[in-house]
């Protein structure tokens, strides 16, 4: 009989996802911030672009910190003692639908990354 991981172990195992998302979003924030150096802020359009990148960079840095914090918190729950669960509630349609949405979103993210990484590699090669 297969032993399922405890909820704490499941949280810890899933902590890699927000950690990697934090890395990705942090790298995006850094890229936007560095790009701002090349923008001519004396130009009207340049000022608009600079302001947009500054705002987005700040928002993404905050999001990365929050994701990293949540990831560490999740990992820290590895030893959370197992708790009794009401199996009827676990088998109800709502938890299944929520988890199905999670898995679909993972698949969508994977497809998005597969599409965009080639474009970004091309851009990187041209730099």
C-alpha positions in Angstrom: 0.0 0.0 0.0 1.4 3.4 -1.0 1.8 5.9 1.7 0.8 9.4 0.7 2.8 12.3 1.9 1.5 14.3 4.8 0.1 17.8 4.0 3.2 19.3 5.5 5.4 17.2 3.2 3.2 18.2 0.3 3.5 21.9 1.1 7.3 21.5 1.3 7.5 19.6 -2.0 5.4 22.3 -3.7 7.5 25.1 -2.3 9.8 24.8 -5.2 7.2 26.4 -7.5 6.8 29.7 -5.7 10.6 29.8 -5.2 11.2 29.4 -8.9 8.5 31.9 -9.7 10.2 34.3 -7.3 13.5 33.8 -9.2 11.8 34.4 -12.5 9.9 37.5 -11.4 13.0 38.9 -9.6 15.0 38.4 -12.8 12.3 40.3 -14.8 12.4 43.1 -12.3 16.2 43.3 -12.6 15.9 43.3 -16.4 13.4 46.1 -16.4 15.4 48.1 -14.0 18.6 47.8 -16.0 16.8 48.6 -19.2 15.7 51.9 -17.7 19.4 53.0 -17.9 19.2 53.0 -21.7 16.0 55.1 -21.9 16.5 58.8 -22.7 14.6 60.4 -19.8 14.8 63.8 -21.5 12.4 62.7 -24.2 8.7 62.7 -23.5 8.2 59.1 -24.6 11.3 58.2 -22.7 10.0 59.6 -19.5 6.7 57.6 -20.0 8.7 54.4 -20.7 11.0 55.1 -17.7 8.0 55.6 -15.4 6.3 52.5 -16.7 9.5 50.3 -16.2 10.1 51.9 -12.8 6.6 51.1 -11.6 6.7 47.5 -13.0 10.1 46.8 -11.6 9.1 47.9 -8.2 5.9 45.8 -8.3 7.8 42.7 -9.5 10.5 43.1 -6.8 7.8 43.2 -4.2 6.0 40.1 -5.7 9.3 38.2 -5.8 10.0 38.9 -2.2 6.5 37.8 -1.2 6.7 34.6 -3.3 10.1 33.8 -1.8 8.8 34.4 1.7 5.8 32.1 1.0 8.1 29.4 -0.5 10.2 29.4 2.6 7.2 29.2 4.8 5.8 26.3 2.8 9.2 24.5 3.1 9.2 25.0 6.8 6.0 23.1 7.2 7.6 19.8 6.2 7.3 18.4 9.8 3.8 19.6 10.3 2.1 16.7 12.0 -0.6 14.9 10.1 -4.1 16.0 11.0 -7.4 14.1 10.5 -9.3 15.1 7.4 -12.9 14.7 6.6 -12.7 12.5 3.5 -16.2 13.5 2.3 -15.0 17.1 2.2 -11.8 16.1 0.4 -13.8 14.1 -2.2 -16.3 16.9 -2.8 -16.4 18.6 -6.3 -14.9 21.9 -5.1 -11.5 20.6 -4.0 -11.2 18.5 -7.2 -12.2 21.5 -9.3 -9.7 23.7 -7.6 -6.9 21.2 -8.0 -7.9 20.7 -11.7 -7.6 24.4 -12.2 -4.2 24.4 -10.6 -2.9 21.6 -12.9 -4.4 23.4 -16.0 -2.7 26.6 -14.9 0.6 24.7 -14.5 0.2 23.3 -18.0 -0.6 26.8 -19.4 2.5 28.2 -17.7 4.6 25.4 -19.1 3.2 26.1 -22.6 3.8 29.9 -22.2 7.4 29.3 -21.1 8.0 27.0 -24.0 6.7 29.6 -26.5 8.5 32.6 -25.0 11.9 31.1 -24.2 12.8 30.7 -27.9 11.9 34.4 -28.5 13.9 35.5 -25.5 16.9 33.3 -26.5 16.8 35.0 -30.0 16.7 38.4 -28.3 19.6 37.4 -26.0 21.7 36.2 -29.0 21.2 39.6 -30.7 22.5 41.6 -27.7 
